[in-house]
């Protein structure tokens, strides 16, 4: 092994760009409530943490239950900042205090398609629990709620998949300058 080699899991930086400035995209998941059978939905949070690390989200915010299955994160939780908010109110107050737009991702009658929406440069993308989705409180606190266009017979996708698609949309917009 080459001892002078840089560790492979060192957090990187976005490419330099005069127009890019200092981005701030963060990810929220929850509230995740109720009792789950062993393993059910736990991996979603870990997968969101892993994906957030891949796209260099500043922080992942877990709203509600603190306990989650770190196996899904594949050790990226060692490199990714994760913050717990015990209540929705705590999370919303934090986001407002930081000047971040809350952007919900879910299928609501008032949702706007992600594909045609100009994501804000400084925001927190929030994803709800499998099944019930975003809570009404998060929906009400969100600047906007976005949906992901789907064409198959299923009416929804799991939270981790939706999170990856939305994070990548933010990267395409604010790292590569693609317009919706």
N, C-alpha and C positions, 0 to 999 in steps of 0.2 A: 504494500500500500504506500502511496506517495503521501508522506506526512505533511508536506507543504500544501496539499490540495485543500481548497476551501470546503467546509462542510456542505453537503448537498441540500440540507434542509434549512439553510439560512434564508430568512425573509428577504425578498428582492424589492426593487423599487420599480415604479412605472417608468416607461421610457421618457427621457427628457423631451419637453415640448414647451415652447413659449406660451402657447395658447392653453396648455393644460393647467398650469397653475398648481395649486394644492387641492387635490380632490378629497372628498370625504364621503365615502359610501360605507354604510354599516348595514348589518343584517339583524333583524329581530325575529324570534320564533315564539309563538305562544299566543295566548296562555294555553298551556298544556295542563289539563285538569283531569280529575278522576283517577281511578285505579286501572292500570293496564295489565293484561295478562303478560307473563314473562316474554320480553322481547318485542311486543307489539308497539309499533310507532317509535320506539326508543332509538332505533337506528336512524330515523329521519333527522333528529337533532344532530347526531354525530356526523351524518353525511353533509348537513348544511354547514357545520363547522369546517369540515374538510374542504368543501367547495369554496367557502368564504376565504380560507387560507390560499387556495389556488388562485383566486381572483384578487387577492390582497385587500380584502375588506379591512377597515381599521379595527372593527370589533364586532363580536356577535353578542346579541342581547337575548338572554333567555328570560321570558316573562312567565311568572307563575311558579310551577314546580321547579325546584332546584336540581333534583336528581335526573340524570340522563345517562344513556349508555355511551361511554367514551370509545367503545370499540369501533363504532361507526366513523369516528374521527380519524382513525388510523394514525394516532399519535400526533396529528397536527394540532391538537389542543395545547401542546407544549409550545407552539410557535404562534398561535392565534389567540389574541386577547378575547376572553369570554367574560361577560358581566351578567350577573343575575339581578333581576328586578322582581321583588316579591309580588307586586301588584301592577295592574295596568296603569293605574294613576301614577305610580312611581316612574314607570317607563315613559309615559307621556310627558310628565314634568321634566324628566331628564332630557328628552329630545327637544322640547321647547327651550329649555335652558341652554342647550348647545346650538340652537338655531338651525336644527335639522328638520327638513320636511319629512313627515311620516307618509310613506307610500305603501298602501296595503295591496297585497296580491291575492285576489280571490274572485270568484264569479258571483257578482251581485248585479241586480238590474241596472245600477248606475255605474258599473265598471266600464272603463275606457280600455280599448285594446292596447296592450303593451307595445305591439308592433308599430303603432302610429303615434305613440306618446313620447314627448321629449322629456326624458327623465332628468330631474334636477341634478346638478353637480354635487350638491351636499344634501344627502338624504339618508334615511334608514328604510330599507325595504323590509316589510313585515309580512310573515307567513303564518297562517293559522294551523291548528291541529287537524290531523286527518279526520275526515268526517264532518265535524261541525265547522271547520274553517275558521276564518277571522271572527273574533267576537264583535258584537254590536258596538262595544266601547272603542275598540281599535278602529273599526269602520268609521265611527263618528269622529274620531280624532285625526284620521288620515286626511291629508290634503286632497288626495285622490286615491281611488281604488282601481287597480288594473286587472284585466283578465288576459289570459294567454289563449290565443286562437287555437282551437282544436277541430279536427276534421273527421276523426274516426267515430266509432260507436260509443266510446266511453265519454262520460260527461265531465270527468275531472282527471287530474293526475296527482301523484303524491306530492307532499310538501317539499321534499328534497329535490325532486325533479323540477318543480316550478321555481324553486329558489335558484337552481343552477341556470335556468333559462333567463330569469330576471337579472341575475348578477352579470351574466354574459352580455345582456342588452346594455347594462350600464357601462361595461368595459368598452363595448363597440362604440357607444356614444361619446364617452369622455376620454378614452385613451386613443381611439382610432379616428375620432371625429365624424363617425357616420351619423347622418341625420335620419330620423325616423321617416 
